[in-house]
Every structure is written in structure tokens, then in C-alpha cells.
Amino acid sequence: MAGGWAKDGAVQDQIDASVEDALARAKSNMPTGESAEFCELCDEPIPEARRVAIPGVQLCIQCQSEEEKKTVRHSSINRRASKDSQLR
């Protein structure tokens, strides 16, 4: 139940929209094209199952994990604000 000027289900609509935006962002960052047989960083073979599961993959699991640790990600969603301020 929403209060004030917000319609019923407004909070859930906002949550759904946030999830859809995050999925779209994640999909746009996925590699595409032909997968490499050997890791670009360490030259270790990339397992066939990984190459099939992630089209365009260029790094082995270990190197990919290390690269992801280097990237600091901050969410643009204010999860601490009150529901009322998010619905305005």
C-alpha cells in the first residue's frame, strides 16, 4: 500500500525498474564475438565449457576474477533513503 500521491504498487514498480536497469547494464558489459582459446593475460588455455558459456570471453577464470577485483563499483541507487523520498 502506497501513501500520499503515489499509486498502489509504486514501490514495487521502482524496485522492478531498478532490477531491469541493472540487468541491461550487465548485459551491455558482457563480451561478444569469438572466444579466445588462450587467456590474453596469462596465456593459459580457457576451458571449452567457459568459451561456450560466455561468447567472446578473453580471460581465464583466475584472471577475470583479478580484473573484477580491480574495478571499484558503486551503486547509483540510494538504498538508505526513506520510501517517501524515493516516490516523489
N, C-alpha and C positions, 0 to 999 in steps of 0.2 A: 504494500500500500504506500503510495507516494503522498506527500503532503504539499500544501501550498498550491502553486500553479502547475506543478509537474503532474503529468498524467500517470495513471497506474502502470507499473512496469518500467518506468523511466530509468531506474537504477539498473535493472537487468539489461535494458537496451544499451545503456552506456557500457556495461561490462562486456556484452556481446560485441559491440563495436570495437572496444579495445583489443579483444582477442583476435578479431578479424584483421585489424591493422597489424598486430604483431605477427600473425601468420603470413600476411602479404609481405611484410618486411623480411621475414626469414626466408621465404621462397625466393625473393628477389636476390638474396645474397648467396643462394646455392649455385655451385658450379654447373656449367652446361658444356656440351660438346663431348669430345672423345677423352676418355680417361687415360692417364699415363700408366705405363706398366711399372715404372720405377719412380720413387719419390723424388721430387725436384730438389729437396734439401739434403737428404742423406743417401740417395741412390739405392735404397733398399727396395726390393720388389713389393709392389702393392698387391695384396691378395685379390684374386679374381672376384671373389664374393663382394669385396668392397667396391671394386671397379663397376660391377653390375648394379649394386645397390645405389651408388651415388654417381650418376653420369657426370663426366667431366672432372672427377677427382684427380688431384695432382700431388697430394701428400699422403704419406702413410699415417696410420692412426696416431703413433707417437708424436710425429712432427706436427700434425694437425692439432693435437692437444696442447703442445707447447705454444703454437701460434695463437690459439684461442686464449691462453693464459696471459699473453702479452697485451691483448686487446681489452681495454677497460671499457665496460659498457654501463651506461647509466640509463635508467628508465625515464622517459619523459612524462610518466603518469604519476600524479601526486596521490599516493595511496593513503596518506595520513590526513588529508583534508576531510572535513565533515561531508556527509552526503548532501546536505542542503547547499553547500557552496559548489559542489560539483554539478548540481542540477540547474544552476542559474544560467 
